[in-house]
Amino acid sequence: MTGRSLITDVQNTWCPGCGNFTIQHTLKTILAEMEQEGKSLDNVVLVSGIGCHAKIADYLNINSFYTLHGRTIPVATGIKLANPNLTVICCCGDGDCYAEGLDHLIFAAKRNVDITVIVHNNRVYGLTTGQYTPTSPLGYKGKSTPGGTAEYPLNPLELMLASGATYIARGYTRKMDQLNTLIRGGIAHRGFSFIDVLQICATFFPAADYYSSRVYELTDHDPANFDRACSIARAWDYNSDAQIALGEVYRANFPTYNERMVLSGVPKTNRDEVIRAFLASRV
Ligand code: SF4
């Protein structure tokens, strides 16, 4: 199908000022660009979880799978393994993949599954009215922590560097052009692509002033330099008043999970035969 309208007519219920609009329109632009470049959007799949971010599956007119809370990445992995020709884009929330689905995130990075994970990191559970998530800052006061949280936030970039992700970037919903570049880079990358997006939650975590006074765009950075990438990731711990780097932090080329799988490139009709031969070789 070509020339489709990429925005559905489903009523949009995101709050005015929500950063999810930026991510939606960035993805819409990217999908339109891909189609203009000759890629069939029938070969693109969007997977979302549960939370405010997940409604993007209702609002973008593209093949999509609305999964359970925390289960975006295993579903996306299964889709990619079943049909390696598909471009699989996974939209997760921070509660979704840094809490419920954290183990899936780590193992998909470790396996270098060829999917693109975009985390709508608003640092709060917005859909359930403001409980703290793994990236909320120390002392965050929400519905479940009226006295303030008593724990430091997780640093997802550092975690992904340690887990083996081969494309790691950070964007911000007030920097839409750069976000486009980072997501396009992730989709083009062969391997596990991770983009942590500082997404404004206008209602429960309105941090635009905080971010806008601290963010800067990475320049003269070689993303192949792992040690430098670690320094950039550690410079801001999602809690301090340090400057916040935006951009492509790390990139490496390693075989993907599909490429390492025994069934890679084997037509479906021959799979029983190949599995039997593989098992026999292990006896
Ligand atoms: Fe967006 Fe926050 Fe409203 Fe959810 S609660 S739609 S994240 S502004």
Boltz pocket constraint, residues with backbone or C-beta under 6 A from the ligand:
constraints:
  - pocket:
      binder: B
      contacts: [[A, 13], [A, 14], [A, 15], [A, 16], [A, 17], [A, 18], [A, 19], [A, 20], [A, 52], [A, 53], [A, 122], [A, 126], [A, 127], [A, 200], [A, 201], [A, 202], [A, 203], [A, 204]]
      max_distance: 6.0
